[in-house]
Amino acid sequence: MGAVNRILITGASGFVGSAALRAARDQGIEVIALYRGLPHAAWEDDLGITAVKLDLTAADATEQLTPLVSEAGAIIHAAAHLGDDAAAHDRVTLGGTQALLSALENWRGTFVLVSSIAVYDTAALASGDALNETCALTTAQKARDAYSKAKLTQEALVQEVMPDAWLIRPGAVWGAGRTWNALLGFWASKVFVQIGKDGALPLVHVDHLGETLIRAAQKEPKGTVSINVVDDDLPDRRRFVSVHKTLTGWPKFVLPITYDVWLKLARLLRPISAGLPGLFQEPIIRARLMPLRYPNAALRATLGGKDHAPFEEMMAQSIAGEP
């Protein structure tokens, strides 16, 4: 396959899709930007962007997609539901993926799926282990929530149709407008309960992820290639909260609790855990809070790249609203 001159991006107006679009245009690559809600105003002045309003869940989505994909040398599939609504995942994440894949008959190009590290079976890991591409995946029966189950199923759908594809599995994506995450703890009135201090946070800045997706789109995979995407400089929870507080004054009050103590408390509450929030349920605690290592050696060896700057500088830029 020759050089990729045009990339089709689904979910192009979303947080991740927008970053991929910016990275493509920075390299002079034309983009067919599929969006469902509203296009970005800046697109109007860029002749290299063909903006197409298209709902992947529509009955005629495949029919609309077929001529569009024929114009693209690569596809980045970033459109998906991000919540924990199983019905929405069936309709948007899986239904949209099926519509797109149905349009790829006779298409020859590079397919890049934006998946998630949520597909891994963290119940099989222990504190201090490395979560990398060799770790076991969860199953539909063991998936901790609707999101991880949908992403696992989405990967399976892609592999059935595309024998050669990139399965890009980012960690928690952050950046301007989204500097906080659900991997830190929870709020109890005005106090933030920070659970754990050791172990890296599996973060990836949205700009780093966007650039990774474009590098993948320009490199033909040999078979199905799964890559975890996290930053080089990964803070632990204590460092993250400290930096965020220094830059914003928030959270003002922090109550640190060790991971082991919180896990023991959750186990004591197991008989009533079904009626409690997710961070009182052991599978979700282990997935979000267990201190693990997140190496990105496979990412750098396969797709290259590096962080733009250390974590503190990237956080300062993101809080200032810089993309």
C-alpha positions, 0 to 999 in steps of 0.5 A: 500500500502506498502513502495515505493521502486521505483518512476517514475518521468516524466520531471526528467531532469527539474528543479523540476524533478531533485530536486525530483530525488535528494530527492528520491536518498537521501532516497535510493529510486530507480528512473525511470527517464523519460527525453526528452532532455539530461540526467544528467551526474551524473545519469550514476554513480548511479545504483539506477537511470534507465534513459529512454528517452521518449517523452510524446507527441510521438504517441506511448508514452502510449505504451512505458509508460505501462511497465515502470509504472508497475514497479513503486510504485509511479509516480511524474508527473513533465513534462509540458510546462512552457511558455505561448504558448497555443499550446505548453501546449495543446501538452506537458502539456495536451497531455503528461498528457493524454498519461501518464494517458492512461498507468495507467489502472490497475495500483495501486500506488500513483500519484503525480501531480506537478500543480501550485497555478496559478489555483486559482481565485485571482480576487476573493481575496482582498489585505491582504487575505490568499490564501489557499486550500479553495480558489476558483479555476479559470475557463477555461474562466477566466484563466489569461493566457495559463499556468494557464488554462493548469494547471487547465485542467491538474488537471481535467484530473488527477481527472477523471482517478485517484480518489486518487491523490496528487495535489501539487500546488507550488508557484514560484519555485526558487533555484540555477540557478533560483534566480529571478522571475516574481513576483517582477516587471519589467525592464525599461532600467537599472532600475528595477521597483519594484511593491509593498513592502508589502505582502509575495512572494509565493516562494518555494525553489526547494529542499524543493519542491523536498522533499515534492514531495517524501513525498507525493509519500510515503503517500497514499492520501484519495481521491484527496488531494490538497496542496499548497507548499510554504516555511516557511520563505517568504520574501516580495518584498522589502526584496527579492530585498534587499537580492539579491542586497546585495549578487550579486550587482544586480539590481543596480538601483531600483524604488519602486512603491506601488501596489495600484498606479500601479493598478490605472495606469493599470486601466487608460491604460485599453483601450489599455492594450491588446497591452501592456505587462502582468504587465499592465493588471489587471488580471495578476497584481492581480495574480502576485503582489497583497499583499496576505498571503500564509499560509502553515499550510495544507502542514506542517500538511499533509506532514510535512517538514520544511525549511532547513534555513532562506531565506537569507541563502537559497538565498546565497547558491542558488547564490553560485550554491549549489543545 
